[in-house]
């Protein structure tokens, strides 16, 4: 079968149809020895078996550079007999996951911009959507797992936090729909997540099951409006949240609840597109329902796509068994496959924003499962000469400038800047505190957070969770002045969005010794108040939503009054 064409659904066996409902995780790197998450990312032989023999419907990728992804995505398409949906969590642009492409600050950066200039914030959101979609297609990604439409009205939220566009339904609805509008200029799928709303929780669903104890009225007032707005804007998919919503279903998480996915989302909100589960390997689901039962419950609930099941082969077998025993009807499987076909036809045909109503309906001939689809918009794997034109779409000057404008508009300055370096001449320290240097993608030898202070005579010191705690207590080299740079934000599996004890200890110590010259915060805006309340007058503080190198350069240019010169 030609890998660029969709078969007639009638020719697929039950097993093949169910396999189309499965999206597996894979490394973005090309070689097995580069796999970084072996518990989740199969080696090449197993992945090829899943695609070629089982016929799974899609892949979600993480890791690698953008140019590698261009090759990797086409390799996967070539392995599959049926065109794949290739997805990535690129809420902050393609560069968030795949180096070399444009990396935007987190979506919440637009909220303070919108407070001053709503039209400008919407313009930025639309540009973020368009640039993300364009760069995704350039490297073979046709499914953007964004935007996040959760309303982050809980400052202690450890997993959504700055991934949300804001703290009110109005802000999130406005900015998320602008993102969707921008993305719809290109033939990619967009995804509103995490239904019915993960913003007001203090538990990370990657680890445990959060409970959202609100009334139906409150859910309708706060959580649901952004999803309604996204659906009206033509979003292609809605991702479920691993959340217990007692007001709607007191026993089963939303991802596995027919009352929530079918009754609330499909029927009450009239959503006709793809319903995709959040990753089924996450602790909130995997630890409670197991590798076989969770996929069956999700399909019963109304999910079309099973994202990252613990064991893809077991998941396919379990759902097929449920059909054969009468627990799930064959029509239920076919309905999901029909929606998957419509989504695949959309990315294959390249339907754009001027056909807004087709985001959830697919091509007019979708019901006939035509055999004459044009090739998917991705690279011929063997034709390396084709790579350059598409890669030229990555990190264009306009895209980089857009990210810089957003960062400059949102960076906050407290106190007097630039620093008077002559005032604190002597033994100067640049102290950088991060959660875990081993997982840190925004720091390297040439990162502005290190390079700019070092060019000015500062000695860099980096500490993280692996640094012995005794180093905070004294005994190390003394310094006349210290610039303290803290990288703090909520992230999946972190378990907390707030300050680490290590950051608290260093801040307190530097205040006690009188060494603190300036404070720079990257990431969460919620920790800013805690620091500012204790910061003596005269010590400046710079706060940036971004953590990437572009954010570092802008923040430190403001602090020191001079531009970053990469002389290494």
C-alpha positions in Angstrom: 0.0 0.0 0.0 1.2 3.5 -0.8 2.1 5.2 2.5 0.6 8.5 1.2 -2.9 7.1 0.9 -5.7 6.2 3.3 -7.4 2.9 2.7 -11.1 2.3 2.8 -12.1 1.7 6.4 -14.1 -1.3 5.2 -10.9 -3.1 4.3 -9.5 -2.8 7.8 -9.9 -5.6 10.4 -11.1 -4.8 13.9 -7.5 -5.0 15.1 -6.4 -2.5 12.5 -9.2 -0.1 13.3 -8.5 -0.2 17.0 -4.7 0.3 16.3 -5.6 3.5 14.5 -6.9 4.8 17.8 -3.5 4.4 19.5 -0.8 7.1 19.5 2.5 5.9 20.9 5.4 7.8 22.4 8.8 7.7 20.6 12.1 9.4 20.9 12.8 12.2 18.5 16.3 11.0 18.1 17.2 8.8 15.2 19.2 6.1 17.1 18.4 3.7 19.9 21.5 4.7 22.0 20.1 8.3 22.1 16.8 7.3 23.8 16.4 9.3 27.0 13.2 7.8 28.5 13.5 4.0 27.9 10.5 3.3 30.1 8.3 5.2 27.6 10.2 5.2 24.3 10.6 1.9 22.5 13.7 1.0 20.5 13.5 1.1 16.7 12.6 -2.5 16.1 9.6 -2.4 18.4 8.5 1.0 17.2 8.7 -0.2 13.6 6.7 -3.3 14.5 4.0 -1.1 16.1 3.7 1.1 13.0 4.3 -1.5 10.3 2.6 -4.6 11.6 0.1 -3.4 14.2 -0.8 -0.2 12.3 -0.9 2.3 15.2 -2.4 5.6 14.1 0.1 8.1 15.4 3.2 9.0 17.3 4.0 11.7 19.8 7.6 12.8 19.8 10.0 14.3 22.3 13.8 15.0 22.1 16.2 15.8 19.3 16.9 18.9 17.2 14.4 20.3 14.7 16.5 19.1 11.7 16.6 15.6 13.2 12.8 15.7 13.6 12.5 16.4 9.9 14.3 13.1 9.2 12.7 11.2 12.1 9.1 12.1 11.2 9.6 10.9 7.6 11.3 7.7 8.8 8.2 7.0 10.8 5.8 7.8 7.9 7.8 5.5 5.7 7.5 2.7 8.2 3.7 3.0 8.4 1.4 1.7 5.8 -1.2 4.3 6.7 -0.3 8.0 7.1 0.4 8.9 10.6 -0.7 11.7 12.9 2.6 13.0 14.3 2.1 15.0 17.5 4.2 17.0 19.9 3.5 19.0 23.1 4.7 22.3 21.6 2.7 24.8 23.7 5.7 27.2 23.6 6.7 26.8 20.0 8.6 24.0 18.3 11.8 25.1 19.9 10.4 24.2 23.3 10.9 20.5 22.5 13.2 20.5 19.4 16.3 22.7 19.5 17.0 25.1 16.7 13.4 26.2 16.1 11.6 29.2 17.7 11.0 28.9 21.4 8.4 31.2 22.8 7.9 32.1 26.5 5.0 30.2 28.2 1.5 31.3 27.3 0.8 33.1 30.6 3.3 35.7 29.4 0.5 37.2 27.3 -1.8 37.9 30.2 0.1 40.9 31.6 0.5 42.2 28.1 -3.2 41.9 27.6 -3.9 43.9 30.8 -2.2 46.9 29.1 -3.1 46.2 25.5 -5.6 43.5 24.8 -5.3 43.8 21.0 -1.5 43.4 21.1 -1.8 40.3 23.3 -4.2 38.8 20.8 -1.9 39.6 17.9 1.0 37.9 19.7 -1.2 34.8 20.5 -2.2 34.6 16.8 1.5 34.9 15.7 2.5 32.2 18.2 -0.1 29.9 16.7 0.9 30.6 13.1 4.6 30.3 13.7 4.2 27.1 15.7 2.1 25.5 13.0 4.4 26.6 10.2 7.5 25.3 11.9 5.8 22.1 13.0 4.9 21.3 9.4 8.5 22.0 8.3 9.7 19.1 10.4 6.8 16.7 9.8 4.6 17.4 12.8 1.0 17.6 11.8 -0.7 17.6 15.2 0.0 20.5 17.6 -1.0 19.5 21.2 -1.9 23.0 22.1 -3.3 25.4 23.2 -3.8 24.8 26.9 -7.2 26.3 27.7 -7.1 25.6 31.5 -7.8 28.6 33.7 -4.9 28.7 36.1 -6.7 30.4 39.1 -4.7 28.3 41.6 -1.2 29.8 42.2 -0.1 26.5 43.7 -0.9 24.5 40.5 2.2 22.4 40.0 1.5 21.2 36.4 -0.5 23.9 34.5 0.8 27.2 36.0 2.4 29.3 33.3 1.3 26.9 30.6 -2.1 28.6 30.9 -2.9 31.8 29.0 -4.2 33.4 32.2 -6.2 33.3 35.4 -9.7 34.2 34.1 -12.0 32.5 31.6 -12.1 35.7 29.5 -8.4 36.0 29.1 -7.9 32.3 28.4 -10.8 32.2 25.9 -9.6 35.3 24.0 -5.9 34.3 23.8 -6.5 30.6 23.1 -8.8 31.3 20.2 -6.3 33.7 18.8 -3.7 31.0 18.9 -6.1 28.6 17.1 -6.8 31.2 14.5 -3.1 31.6 13.8 -2.5 27.9 13.6 -5.4 27.3 11.3 -3.5 29.2 8.6 -1.6 25.9 8.1 -2.8 22.3 7.7 -2.2 21.1 11.2 -4.5 19.8 13.9 -4.9 21.9 17.1 -5.8 20.6 20.6 -7.6 22.3 23.5 -6.6 20.7 26.8 -7.2 19.5 29.5 -11.0 19.0 29.6 -12.9 20.0 31.6 -10.2 22.1 33.2 -7.0 21.4 35.1 -6.3 25.0 36.3 -7.7 24.9 39.8 -5.8 21.9 41.3 -2.8 21.7 43.5 -2.0 18.1 42.5 0.1 16.9 39.5 -1.9 14.3 37.5 1.3 12.9 36.3 1.7 11.6 39.8 -1.7 11.4 41.5 -5.4 11.9 40.7 -6.5 15.6 41.3 -10.0 16.2 42.5 -12.0 19.2 41.3 -14.7 19.6 43.9 -16.8 22.4 42.2 -20.5 22.5 41.5 -21.8 22.3 37.9 -22.6 26.0 38.1 -19.0 26.9 39.0 -17.7 24.6 36.3 -19.9 26.3 33.8 -18.7 29.7 35.0 -14.9 29.2 35.1 -13.7 25.9 33.6 -15.9 25.4 30.5 -16.0 28.8 28.7 -12.5 28.5 27.2 -13.4 25.0 25.8 -16.6 26.4 24.4 -14.7 29.2 22.8 -12.1 26.8 21.4 -14.7 24.6 19.9 -16.4 27.6 18.3 -13.0 28.6 16.9 -12.7 25.2 15.1 -10.3 23.4 17.3 -9.7 19.9 15.9 -9.2 17.9 19.1 -9.9 18.1 22.8 -7.7 16.4 25.3 -9.2 15.0 28.5 -7.7 15.8 31.9 -7.0 13.1 34.5 -9.3 14.7 37.0 -12.0 13.5 39.3 -15.1 15.7 39.0 -17.6 14.6 41.7 -20.3 16.9 40.4 -20.4 15.0 37.2 -18.9 11.6 38.1 -18.0 10.8 41.6 -16.3 7.5 40.8 -14.3 7.7 37.6 -11.8 10.2 36.3 -12.8 12.4 33.4 -10.6 10.5 30.9 -12.5 7.3 31.6 -16.0 8.8 32.2 -18.8 8.4 29.7 -20.7 11.0 31.7 -18.0 13.6 31.1 -16.5 12.8 27.6 -19.7 11.8 25.9 -22.5 13.5 27.8 -20.7 16.7 28.6 -18.2 17.2 25.8 -19.7 15.4 22.9 -23.3 16.1 23.5 -23.7 19.1 25.7 -20.9 21.1 24.1 -21.6 19.6 20.6 -18.0 18.8 19.9 -17.6 16.8 16.7 -13.8 16.5 16.5 -11.3 14.1 18.1 -11.4 13.4 21.8 -7.9 12.4 22.9 -6.9 11.1 26.3 -4.1 12.7 28.2 -1.2 10.2 28.4 -2.4 6.9 29.9 1.0 6.2 31.4 0.4 9.0 33.9 0.2 8.0 37.5 -3.4 9.3 37.9 -4.6 6.6 35.5 -1.9 3.9 35.2 -1.5 3.2 38.9 -5.3 2.8 39.4 -6.6 1.1 36.3 -3.7 -0.8 34.7 -2.5 -1.4 31.1 -5.6 -3.2 29.8 -8.6 -1.8 31.6 -7.8 1.9 31.2 -7.9 1.9 27.4 -11.2 0.0 27.4 -12.7 2.4 29.9 -11.5 5.4 27.8 -13.0 4.0 24.6 -16.3 3.3 26.5 -16.2 6.9 27.8 -16.0 8.3 24.2 -12.3 8.7 23.5 -11.2 8.5 19.9 -7.4 8.5 20.6 -5.6 6.5 23.3 -2.5 8.6 23.9 0.6 6.7 25.2 -1.0 3.6 26.7 1.2 1.7 29.1 1.4 -1.3 26.7 0.1 -0.5 23.2 -0.2 -4.1 22.1 -2.1 -5.0 25.3 -4.3 -2.0 24.8 -5.3 -3.0 21.3 -5.9 -6.5 22.4 -8.0 -5.4 25.3 -10.2 -3.1 23.3 -10.7 -5.8 20.6 -11.7 -8.3 23.3 -14.2 -5.8 24.6 -15.7 -5.5 21.1 -15.8 -9.3 20.7 -17.5 -9.9 24.0 -20.1 -7.2 23.3 -18.8 -4.7 25.9 -18.0 -2.1 23.1 -20.0 -2.0 19.8 -18.2 -2.2 16.5 -20.0 1.0 15.5 -18.3 2.8 18.4 -14.9 1.8 17.0 -15.9 2.8 13.5 -17.2 6.2 14.7 -13.7 7.0 16.1 -11.9 5.8 13.0 -14.2 7.9 10.9 -13.2 11.0 12.9 -9.5 10.0 12.7 -9.8 9.6 8.9 -11.3 13.1 8.7 -8.4 14.5 10.7 -5.9 12.7 8.5 -7.6 13.9 5.4 -7.4 17.5 6.7 -3.7 17.4 7.1 -3.2 15.5 3.8 -5.4 17.9 1.8 -4.0 21.0 3.4 -7.3 22.6 4.3 -6.7 26.0 5.6 -8.4 28.8 7.5 -10.8 29.8 4.7 -12.6 26.5 5.3 -13.2 27.0 9.0 -16.1 24.6 9.4 -14.0 21.6 8.2 -11.8 21.5 11.3 -14.2 19.0 12.9 -15.9 17.6 9.8 -13.0 16.7 7.5 -13.0 16.7 3.7 -16.4 16.5 2.1 -15.7 13.0 0.8 -14.4 11.8 4.2 -17.3 9.4 4.6 -16.3 7.6 1.4 -12.7 7.0 2.6 -11.3 7.9 -0.8 -8.2 6.3 -2.2 -6.9 9.4 -4.0 -5.4 11.5 -1.3 -2.4 13.7 -2.1 0.8 12.9 -0.3 1.1 14.1 3.3 3.0 17.4 3.8 6.3 15.9 4.9 9.7 15.3 3.6 10.8 12.4 1.3 13.1 10.5 3.7 15.7 9.6 1.0 15.8 13.0 -0.6 18.1 15.0 1.6 18.2 17.8 -0.9 14.5 18.5 0.0 15.4 19.2 3.6 16.9 22.7 3.1 13.9 24.5 1.8 11.7 23.3 4.6 14.2 23.8 7.4 14.6 27.4 6.1 11.2 28.0 7.6 12.6 27.5 11.1 13.6 30.3 13.4 13.1 33.0 10.9 14.1 36.5 11.9 10.5 37.6 12.2 9.7 34.7 14.5 12.7 35.3 16.7 11.8 39.0 16.8 8.2 38.1 17.8 9.5 36.1 20.7 11.8 38.9 21.7 9.0 41.5 21.6 6.8 39.3 23.8 9.6 38.9 26.3 10.5 42.6 26.4 6.8 43.6 26.8 6.4 41.2 29.7 9.7 41.4 31.6 9.2 43.3 34.9 11.8 45.5 36.6 11.8 46.4 40.3 14.3 48.8 41.6 17.0 50.9 39.9 18.8 49.5 36.9 21.4 49.1 35.4 23.7 48.1 38.1 26.6 50.4 39.0 29.4 47.9 38.5 32.0 50.3 39.8 30.2 50.4 43.2 30.7 46.7 43.8 34.0 46.0 42.2 36.0 43.1 43.6 35.2 39.4 44.0 31.9 39.1 42.2 29.7 36.0 42.0 27.0 34.9 39.5 24.9 32.3 41.4 22.5 30.3 39.4 19.9 28.0 41.1 17.9 25.4 39.0 15.9 22.4 39.9 18.1 19.8 38.1 21.0 20.6 35.9 20.8 17.2 34.3 17.4 18.1 32.8 18.2 21.7 32.0 17.9 22.5 28.3 18.3 26.3 28.7 21.8 26.4 30.2 25.1 25.7 28.5 28.5 27.2 28.5 27.4 30.0 26.1 24.1 30.7 27.7 23.6 34.4 28.5 22.9 33.6 32.2 26.6 32.6 32.4 28.2 34.4 29.6 27.0 38.0 30.3 28.1 38.1 33.9 31.4 36.4 33.2 32.2 39.0 30.5 31.8 41.6 33.3 34.1 39.8 35.7 31.7 37.6 37.7 32.6 34.1 38.7 29.7 31.6 37.9 28.5 29.1 40.4 25.6 26.7 39.6 23.7 24.7 42.2 20.8 22.3 41.9 19.2 19.4 43.7 22.4 17.4 43.5 24.5 20.1 45.3 25.2 19.2 48.9 23.1 21.3 51.2 26.1 22.1 53.4 27.3 24.5 50.6 24.6 27.0 51.6 25.7 27.0 55.2 29.2 28.5 54.8 32.8 27.5 54.4 33.0 28.4 50.7 34.8 31.3 49.1 33.5 34.7 50.1 32.3 37.3 47.6 31.8 41.0 47.7 28.6 40.9 45.7 26.4 38.2 44.2 23.8 38.3 41.4 21.3 35.5 42.2 19.5 34.0 39.2 16.6 31.6 40.0 14.9 29.4 37.5 11.6 28.3 39.0 8.4 27.2 37.3 5.8 24.5 37.5 6.5 21.5 35.2 5.1 18.0 34.9 6.6 15.6 37.5 8.0 18.5 39.5 5.3 18.1 42.1 5.4 21.8 43.1 5.2 25.2 41.4 6.7 27.1 44.3 10.1 27.8 45.7 12.5 25.0 46.5 14.1 24.9 49.9 17.4 25.4 48.2 16.3 28.7 46.6 14.9 29.9 49.9 18.1 29.1 51.7 20.4 30.9 49.3 18.2 33.9 49.2 18.1 34.1 53.0 21.8 33.6 53.3 22.7 36.3 50.8 20.4 38.7 52.6 22.0 37.9 55.9 25.6 38.4 54.7 24.7 41.5 52.7 26.1 40.0 49.5 22.9 40.1 47.4 23.5 42.6 44.6 20.5 41.8 42.4 17.9 39.1 41.9 16.7 37.7 38.5 13.7 35.4 38.4 12.9 33.2 35.4 9.6 31.3 35.1 6.8 31.5 37.5 5.4 34.9 38.4 3.8 33.5 41.5 7.1 33.4 43.5 7.8 37.0 42.8 5.7 38.4 45.6 7.5 36.2 48.2 10.9 37.6 47.2 9.8 41.3 46.8 8.4 41.3 50.2 11.8 40.5 51.7 14.0 42.4 49.3 15.6 45.5 50.8 15.2 48.8 49.0 18.0 49.4 46.5 18.4 45.8 45.4 16.9 45.4 41.9 14.8 42.5 40.8 14.2 41.4 37.2 11.3 39.0 36.6 10.8 37.1 33.3 8.2 34.5 32.3 10.7 32.8 30.0 13.7 30.6 30.9 15.2 30.1 27.4 18.4 31.9 26.4 16.6 34.7 24.7 14.8 35.5 28.0 18.2 35.4 29.8 19.8 37.8 27.4 17.0 40.3 27.6 16.8 40.2 31.4 20.5 40.6 31.9 20.8 43.3 29.3 18.3 45.3 31.4 20.2 44.5 34.6 23.7 45.4 33.4 22.8 47.9 30.7 24.7 46.2 27.9 24.0 43.7 25.2 25.0 40.1 25.2 28.2 39.4 23.1 28.7 35.7 22.4 32.5 35.6 22.2 33.0 31.9 23.0 
